[in-house]
Amino acid sequence: MATGHEHTVKAFDQDIKQLRALISQMGGLAEEAIRDAMTALQRGDTRLAKEVRAKDKAIDAIEAEVEKLAVRVIALRAPMADDLREVVAALKIAAVIERIGDYAKNIAKRVPPVHATDGERIEAISLLPAMAQMAGDMVHDVLDAFSARDAEAAIRVSERDARLDDFYDSIFRTLVTYMVENPRTISEVAHLLFVAKNIERIGDHATNVAEMVYFAATGQYLADRDTDTAEN
């Protein structure tokens, strides 16, 4: 016969699995939102852009579920050390994914004004999807790292943020140069600069999640690890 302690441990394990599943579901929706927002931007598909904005409510709803479950686990299971770090990480990660979904929604909002005119499309539009793919891959990989409690995978994701920042800087320079040479495109370029910045922020948030995953798995902060590495 199972003891009360065994029941408690089993119940806690089920709660953790549910938390991970909810985070994974949120992440999948956020990745889809990023892809669809960029597809809508490339094609000028205002209907798809509207769908991205509407589906953001689903991400918000799952975040609310994560919050309720995490609070319940902390209150009823009283997790300690490693387990507590994972629950708190899930709570924080859910909030970050919700912000990533907001960035995808913001990109979708720019689709109508970018395609408001019938003029020649700005070449940088063809560069933005590659940058968005890089950011989306970071989101995907860091959530895999969370699910697997893989600290090393989290480190690898955080190290990719510098490349995304370089990509952003390159696109920023390209867009500003184009705008200076073609003043009539100022409004359209301003929207594309906004899109590029939102993609860059998605990468920043994936890096934030990587730091949370690393802490949940090791009990140490990535910043402390970086300092130790520099000193050794």
C-alpha positions in Angstrom: 0.0 0.0 0.0 1.3 3.4 -0.9 2.1 5.8 1.9 0.8 9.4 2.2 4.3 10.6 1.3 4.3 8.5 -1.9 1.0 9.9 -2.8 2.3 13.4 -2.3 5.4 12.8 -4.4 3.3 11.3 -7.2 0.9 14.2 -7.1 3.7 16.7 -7.2 5.3 14.9 -10.2 2.0 15.1 -12.0 1.8 18.8 -11.3 5.3 19.4 -12.6 4.5 17.4 -15.8 1.3 19.5 -16.2 3.3 22.7 -15.7 5.9 21.6 -18.4 3.1 20.7 -20.7 1.4 24.1 -20.4 4.7 25.9 -20.9 5.3 23.7 -24.0 1.8 24.5 -25.3 2.3 28.2 -24.8 5.6 28.1 -26.5 4.2 26.3 -29.5 1.5 28.9 -29.9 4.1 31.7 -29.6 6.3 30.1 -32.2 3.3 29.8 -34.5 2.4 33.4 -33.9 5.9 34.5 -34.9 5.9 32.4 -38.1 2.4 33.6 -39.1 3.1 37.2 -38.4 6.1 37.1 -40.6 4.3 35.3 -43.4 1.5 37.9 -43.2 4.1 40.6 -43.4 5.8 39.1 -46.5 2.5 38.5 -48.3 0.6 41.5 -47.1 -2.0 39.0 -45.8 -4.1 41.2 -43.5 -6.5 38.3 -42.8 -3.7 36.1 -41.4 -2.4 39.1 -39.5 -5.8 39.5 -37.9 -5.8 35.8 -36.9 -2.4 36.2 -35.2 -3.9 39.1 -33.1 -7.0 37.1 -32.2 -5.1 33.9 -31.2 -3.0 35.9 -28.7 -5.9 35.4 -26.3 -5.1 31.7 -26.2 -1.6 32.4 -25.0 -2.9 34.7 -22.3 -5.4 32.0 -21.1 -2.7 29.4 -20.7 -0.5 31.8 -18.8 -3.4 32.2 -16.3 -3.6 28.4 -16.0 0.1 28.3 -15.3 -0.2 30.9 -12.6 -3.1 29.1 -10.9 -1.3 25.8 -11.0 2.0 27.1 -9.8 0.4 28.9 -6.8 -1.5 25.8 -6.0 1.7 23.6 -6.1 3.6 26.1 -3.8 0.7 26.3 -1.4 -0.3 22.6 -1.2 3.0 20.7 -1.9 5.5 23.1 -0.2 8.3 22.2 -2.7 11.9 22.6 -1.6 15.1 23.6 -3.3 15.3 22.2 -6.8 11.6 21.6 -7.1 10.7 25.1 -5.9 13.1 26.6 -8.4 11.4 24.7 -11.2 7.9 25.9 -10.2 9.0 29.5 -9.8 10.9 29.2 -13.2 7.7 28.0 -14.9 5.8 30.9 -13.4 8.3 33.4 -14.7 8.8 31.7 -18.1 5.0 31.8 -18.7 5.1 35.5 -18.2 7.9 35.9 -20.7 6.2 33.7 -23.3 3.1 35.9 -23.0 5.3 38.9 -23.8 6.8 37.0 -26.8 3.2 36.5 -28.0 2.6 40.2 -27.6 5.6 41.0 -29.8 4.3 38.7 -32.5 0.9 40.4 -32.2 2.6 43.8 -32.5 4.3 42.6 -35.7 1.0 41.5 -37.1 -0.5 45.0 -36.4 2.2 46.5 -38.8 1.0 44.4 -41.8 -1.7 46.8 -43.0 0.3 50.0 -42.8 3.4 48.4 -44.4 1.3 47.2 -47.4 -0.9 50.3 -47.5 0.6 51.6 -50.7 1.1 49.8 -54.1 4.7 50.9 -54.5 7.7 48.7 -54.8 8.3 46.5 -51.7 11.3 47.3 -49.6 14.0 44.7 -50.0 14.6 44.4 -46.2 11.2 42.7 -45.9 13.0 39.6 -47.4 15.6 39.8 -44.6 13.3 40.1 -41.7 11.9 36.5 -41.9 15.4 35.0 -41.5 15.9 37.1 -38.4 12.5 36.0 -37.1 13.4 32.4 -37.8 16.6 32.8 -35.7 14.6 34.3 -32.8 11.9 31.6 -33.1 14.5 28.9 -33.1 15.9 30.4 -29.8 12.4 30.3 -28.3 11.9 26.7 -29.4 15.3 25.5 -28.2 15.2 27.2 -24.8 11.8 25.7 -24.0 13.1 22.3 -24.9 16.0 23.0 -22.5 13.4 23.8 -19.8 11.5 20.6 -20.4 14.7 18.6 -20.2 16.2 20.7 -17.3 19.3 21.0 -19.6 21.5 23.8 -18.3 24.1 23.4 -21.1 21.4 23.8 -23.8 20.2 27.0 -22.0 23.8 28.3 -22.2 23.9 27.6 -25.9 20.7 29.6 -26.5 22.0 32.6 -24.5 25.2 32.6 -26.6 23.1 33.0 -29.8 21.7 36.3 -28.7 24.8 38.2 -29.9 24.3 36.9 -33.5 20.7 38.0 -33.4 21.7 41.5 -32.2 24.3 41.7 -35.0 21.5 40.8 -37.5 19.3 43.5 -36.1 22.1 46.1 -36.4 22.6 45.1 -40.0 18.9 45.4 -40.9 18.7 48.7 -39.0 21.5 50.2 -41.0 20.0 48.9 -44.3 16.6 50.3 -43.5 17.9 53.7 -42.4 20.0 54.0 -45.5 17.1 53.1 -47.7 14.9 55.6 -45.9 17.5 58.4 -46.4 17.8 57.6 -50.1 14.0 57.2 -50.6 12.3 59.8 -48.3 8.9 58.8 -49.6 9.2 55.5 -47.8 9.8 57.0 -44.3 6.4 55.8 -43.0 6.8 52.2 -44.3 10.4 51.9 -43.1 9.4 53.2 -39.7 7.0 50.2 -39.4 9.7 47.8 -40.6 12.2 49.2 -38.0 9.5 48.5 -35.4 9.1 44.9 -36.6 12.9 44.4 -36.5 13.0 45.7 -33.0 10.2 43.4 -31.9 12.1 40.4 -33.3 15.3 41.5 -31.5 13.2 41.7 -28.2 11.9 38.2 -28.8 15.6 37.1 -28.8 16.2 39.0 -25.6 13.3 37.3 -23.9 14.5 33.8 -25.1 17.8 34.7 -23.4 15.9 35.7 -20.3 14.3 32.3 -20.3 17.7 30.6 -20.8 18.9 32.3 -17.6 15.8 31.0 -15.7 16.3 27.5 -17.0 19.9 27.6 -16.0 19.0 28.8 -12.5 16.3 26.2 -12.1 18.6 23.4 -13.1 21.8 24.4 -11.2 20.8 26.9 -8.5 23.3 29.3 -10.0 22.9 32.4 -12.1 24.3 32.5 -15.6 25.8 35.9 -14.9 27.8 34.4 -12.1 28.9 31.6 -14.4 30.1 34.1 -17.0 32.1 36.0 -14.3 33.7 32.7 -13.0 34.6 31.8 -16.6 36.2 35.1 -17.2 38.3 34.9 -14.1 39.5 31.3 -14.7 
